[in-house]
Amino acid sequence: MTFTVLRLGYQGDGIAEGPIFAPRTLPGEVIDGEVSGNRIEAPKIITPSTNRVAALCRHYKSCGGCSLQHASNAFVADWKQDVVRTALAAQHIEADLRQTQTSEPRTRRRAVLTGRRTKKDALVGFHARGADTITEVPDCHLLHPDLLAVIPALRALTVFGTTRKGELRFTVTRSEVGVDVAVTGAKPLDGQMLMTLAAMAGEHGLARLTWDNEPIVDIAAPYQMFGTTRVVPPAGAFLQATKEGENALISAVLETVSGAKTVLDLFAGCGTFTLPIAANAEVHAVEGDAAMLKALDQGWRQATGLKRVTTEERDLFRRPLLPDEIKRFDAVVIDPPRAGAVHQIKELADAKPQKIATISCNPVTFAQDAKTLIDAGYEMGRIDVIDQFRWSTHVELAASFTLK
Ligand SMILES: C[S@@+](CC[C@H](N)C(=O)[O-])C[C@H]1O[C@@H](n2cnc3c(N)ncnc32)[C@H](O)[C@@H]1O
């Protein structure tokens, strides 16, 4: 029995009538294969789509890191636009989308890798597709070469820092001065281990090594540039996934807030938007993570030529800023985590600042927020779809709202 793939689901699987889900298939393809439940786990492609391409990466077949390498760039860019369009259409909003801006291969500057001991050595890589095994990815087309270069160090740390049954998680971040490695899930530290780990970090040229939140060694402060400001984020902290994607988001935000004298930056992180905006406007940065805010503040204090930046540690889910607190700002930037920020958006809709720049990695919650703002009297501008997660199903966007 054959099936025709009708569309791609949000997880990237092809969906045929039934619904039957088939990974790594594309709309229009005729497929065959054993159906188990509602899935064809290993579909055979009988009629390929014209959008099908040979995957660039030799690890693609087994690796769980990418899910759309079998589709052309143009197809993926259009599909990500469709995801945004469909989410907005569900709220009866018509979208005006700019062309998708996709980050180049080998530019991912932050990743989470897993390390596991083997009999003789260790494996470090991504979890394989739908399995508990780990796929090594020495020729990964996604990660920046600087991150791939530290894999031998991660292997050595795995051999040293875990038991035969345990796994280590490595958050690796490329900085301006080398790679910052934050390890979790390791054996508890003792004095001897600490010395050995510090020596290993030096040997492998890591900028910084952190062990289950314990700082081991800070050989060079691993800083990032936000505009013209140097910031040293806490180990493992959130950063936009590629520099190119970050620049595209900053441009979109600066375009929205241009002309504002006072800006409120909600979910500010380490200042990705705060500091570039502060070249022209005073900014109040609000964020739930104290260490990130401290990094932002230190960066600002050491910078020259920026307007005043103030920071506030606050849980914006439990205590969103209220209209009276928002009203003194000309413009607001809001970049919540994946869950969105429904309560904060409602307060913004009540406060009615002139301009709101929204960044979202969840088109569904974004569309709900857009409806709230439009119903409150805002006009939505064109939307930038910014793809920092090439070959994955993640969709990220920036949009602007102006009070009519
Ligand atoms: C998508 S990141 C954006 C960070 C920053 N705007 C950037 O571009 O680097 C979301 C941020 O929200 C923060 N966050 C998560 N939950 C929060 C909460 N309940 N209250 C305040 N901040 C929170 C995270 O620490 C993270 O820095």
Ligand as a Chemical Component Dictionary entry (heavy atoms), coordinates in Angstrom:
data_LIG
# 
_chem_comp.id                   LIG 
_chem_comp.type                 NON-POLYMER 
_chem_comp.pdbx_formal_charge   0 
_chem_comp.three_letter_code    LIG 
# 
loop_
_chem_comp_atom.comp_id 
_chem_comp_atom.atom_id 
_chem_comp_atom.alt_atom_id 
_chem_comp_atom.type_symbol 
_chem_comp_atom.charge 
_chem_comp_atom.model_Cartn_x 
_chem_comp_atom.model_Cartn_y 
_chem_comp_atom.model_Cartn_z 
_chem_comp_atom.pdbx_ordinal 
LIG C1  C1  C 0  14.488 34.017 24.466 1  
LIG S1  S1  S 1  15.512 34.517 25.790 2  
LIG C2  C2  C 0  15.858 36.157 25.282 3  
LIG C3  C3  C 0  17.004 36.837 25.967 4  
LIG C4  C4  C 0  17.512 38.097 25.299 5  
LIG N1  N1  N 0  16.448 38.976 24.881 6  
LIG C5  C5  C 0  18.430 37.762 24.126 7  
LIG O1  O1  O 0  18.017 37.990 22.978 8  
LIG O2  O2  O -1 19.543 37.295 24.346 9  
LIG C6  C6  C 0  14.355 34.660 27.073 10 
LIG C7  C7  C 0  14.880 35.209 28.364 11 
LIG O3  O3  O 0  13.805 35.183 29.304 12 
LIG C8  C8  C 0  14.321 34.900 30.581 13 
LIG N2  N2  N 0  13.197 34.387 31.379 14 
LIG C9  C9  C 0  12.660 33.139 31.350 15 
LIG N3  N3  N 0  11.612 33.065 32.192 16 
LIG C10 C10 C 0  11.481 34.288 32.771 17 
LIG C11 C11 C 0  10.585 34.840 33.741 18 
LIG N4  N4  N 0  9.595  34.105 34.258 19 
LIG N5  N5  N 0  10.739 36.132 34.088 20 
LIG C12 C12 C 0  11.723 36.881 33.557 21 
LIG N6  N6  N 0  12.611 36.416 32.650 22 
LIG C13 C13 C 0  12.494 35.130 32.269 23 
LIG C14 C14 C 0  15.446 33.920 30.330 24 
LIG O4  O4  O 0  16.375 33.942 31.392 25 
LIG C15 C15 C 0  16.024 34.442 29.015 26 
LIG O5  O5  O 0  17.069 35.338 29.252 27 
# 
loop_
_chem_comp_bond.comp_id 
_chem_comp_bond.atom_id_1 
_chem_comp_bond.atom_id_2 
_chem_comp_bond.value_order 
_chem_comp_bond.pdbx_ordinal 
LIG C1  S1  SING 1  
LIG S1  C2  SING 2  
LIG S1  C6  SING 3  
LIG C2  C3  SING 4  
LIG C3  C4  SING 5  
LIG C4  N1  SING 6  
LIG C4  C5  SING 7  
LIG C5  O1  DOUB 8  
LIG C5  O2  SING 9  
LIG C6  C7  SING 10 
LIG C7  O3  SING 11 
LIG C7  C15 SING 12 
LIG O3  C8  SING 13 
LIG C8  N2  SING 14 
LIG C8  C14 SING 15 
LIG N2  C9  SING 16 
LIG N2  C13 SING 17 
LIG C9  N3  DOUB 18 
LIG N3  C10 SING 19 
LIG C10 C11 SING 20 
LIG C10 C13 DOUB 21 
LIG C11 N4  SING 22 
LIG C11 N5  DOUB 23 
LIG N5  C12 SING 24 
LIG C12 N6  DOUB 25 
LIG N6  C13 SING 26 
LIG C14 O4  SING 27 
LIG C14 C15 SING 28 
LIG C15 O5  SING 29 
# 
